[in-house]
Amino acid sequence: MAVSGFINLLKPPGMSSHDVVGFVRKVLKEKRVGHAGTLDPAAAGVLPIAVGQAARLIEYLEITDKAYRAEVRLGISTDSGDDTGEVLEEQDFVMPEAAAIEVALAKFRGPIKQVPPAHSAIKIDGQKACDLIRQGKEVDIPARDIVIHRLELLSLWEGGFRIDVECSKGTYIRSLCMDIGSALGIPALMSFLVRQRVGSFQLEEALTLEELEVKGEEAVLDPEPFLHHLPRYDLRQDRMKAFLNGLSTTDRFYQGEAGPLRVYAGNIFLGIGGYNGKDQSIRPHKVVHTARN
């Protein structure tokens, strides 16, 4: 059976997320490879990779919370929000004290609205915003609701400071750095970023590309433990075959959530399902067959 599952990979700076996917395809000799949560080429850190049938589960990884460590450089802004873009403004400034930075950070904790950077992969009328900009077109990206669960000042340096961020899906750290600068009244950009966590994927356990080459298929992990942010549903074992064949199962007593569910028959992970209120049934969304189940 073809290999299937997740890889906790450490993306190095200088490679795009797409480049990393190509590298994994070459190492594992598997075409069905995808990634969850794009990292900018200059950034490093956790990049969850899905291989084989598990590639169908990527959408359920992308909804998880994430954690980052970032460096905010003050006195300069760019069109991209990081130090790879064209300079828009430079300004002399007096380095704020930690207390002033803490006051600014407090404005961004909890539920907030954020405008993603124009230089991003967000699609507008089917086209990426960054591609539209390259074509010389103006881009207007609406604000979105996000949640900053934790925002901590780590240290100051002459010209900027370092922060740790835990946030909901859809958060752009480049935008956060620029917005913090605006709260301080100083132009700012993101000069460094490492992603420390994506859901249950931890930086400490991530493999380098070199380690992946050595381990090969042994690096591929069972996907089920990384989906525990989804509620569990236990299907009657006599309906296991039906679920695997794409058939729904009536459950008039279901009182759980309406979103995606991890579906099991006994201790066997079958895939992702969901509750349909119209006919009071559990319906298969993504049936998975991995080498480990």
Secondary structure as GFF3:
##gff-version 3
##sequence-region A 1 293
A	DSSP	beta_strand	5	11	.	.	.	ID=ss1
A	DSSP	alpha_helix	17	28	.	.	.	ID=ss2
A	DSSP	beta_strand	33	35	.	.	.	ID=ss3
A	DSSP	beta_strand	44	51	.	.	.	ID=ss4
A	DSSP	three_ten_helix	52	57	.	.	.	ID=ss5
A	DSSP	alpha_helix	58	61	.	.	.	ID=ss6
A	DSSP	beta_strand	66	74	.	.	.	ID=ss7
A	DSSP	beta_strand	76	78	.	.	.	ID=ss8
A	DSSP	beta_strand	87	90	.	.	.	ID=ss9
A	DSSP	alpha_helix	98	106	.	.	.	ID=ss10
A	DSSP	beta_strand	110	114	.	.	.	ID=ss11
A	DSSP	beta_strand	123	124	.	.	.	ID=ss12
A	DSSP	beta_strand	127	128	.	.	.	ID=ss13
A	DSSP	alpha_helix	129	134	.	.	.	ID=ss14
A	DSSP	beta_strand	144	157	.	.	.	ID=ss15
A	DSSP	beta_strand	160	167	.	.	.	ID=ss16
A	DSSP	alpha_helix	173	184	.	.	.	ID=ss17
A	DSSP	beta_strand	188	198	.	.	.	ID=ss18
A	DSSP	beta_strand	201	202	.	.	.	ID=ss19
A	DSSP	three_ten_helix	203	205	.	.	.	ID=ss20
A	DSSP	alpha_helix	209	215	.	.	.	ID=ss21
A	DSSP	three_ten_helix	216	219	.	.	.	ID=ss22
A	DSSP	three_ten_helix	224	227	.	.	.	ID=ss23
A	DSSP	beta_strand	232	235	.	.	.	ID=ss24
A	DSSP	three_ten_helix	237	239	.	.	.	ID=ss25
A	DSSP	alpha_helix	240	244	.	.	.	ID=ss26
A	DSSP	beta_strand	249	250	.	.	.	ID=ss27
A	DSSP	beta_strand	261	265	.	.	.	ID=ss28
A	DSSP	beta_strand	268	276	.	.	.	ID=ss29
A	DSSP	beta_strand	281	287	.	.	.	ID=ss30
###
